[in-house]
């Protein structure tokens, strides 16, 4: 798949879980608790290893908070 998309990175199942967790779920507002259940994790700490907060999400949330506080 990486060759077809001309991506010069090895794509693994682990990479796919990171991408799904961060880009598709958390960046679109899905709570990490819901994501944890979707991934079948018994401990939310496992989910936190896959799902990182992106700079884009931080910016969106800060802007939202700024609007509320003004």
N, C-alpha and C positions, 0 to 999 in steps of 0.2 A: 504494500500500500504506500509506503514511504517513497518508493521509486516512482509510482504513478503520480503522486502529488509533488514530486521533486523536492522532498524534504531530506536533508542530509543528516538526519538524526535517526538512531535506531528506535523504532516504535515498538514498545512492549505493552503487555497487559497492564503493567504497573503504570506506565506513562498514560495509558487510556484512563485508568482510574483517577489519576491526578487531574487530568484534563476535564473529565466528567464532573468530578467533585468541585473543582474551582471555577472553571469557565462556564459550565452549563448550569450548575446548581447554585453555588453560593453567590456568584456574580449576578444571578437573577433573583436573589432574595429568598431562596429556600433556606429555612433554618437548619443549622448544622445537626440538630437533634433528628430532624426528619431524614436528612442525608445519611446519618449514621444507621438508622433503621433500614433505609433503602439498600445500603451496602452490606447489611447483615452483620454489622459490628456489635460485639457484646459490650464494648467499652468505648465511650466517645473519644478517648485519647487516641485510639486507632484511627478514627475518622480525622482527627486533627492532624495526623501525620500526612494524610492524603490531601486534605483541603487547606489551602492557604488563602489568606485574604489578599486579593490583588490590589495594586495601587489604584486601579480604576474604581473598585468598590469603596475603598477608603475615601477617595475624592467625592464620590456620589453621596456617601453617608455624611461626610462633613458638610457638604453643600445643603443637604436636607436638614441637618441640625441647625445650620446657620439660618436657614429660612424660618424655621420654627422659633428660634430665639430672637428674631428681629421683630 
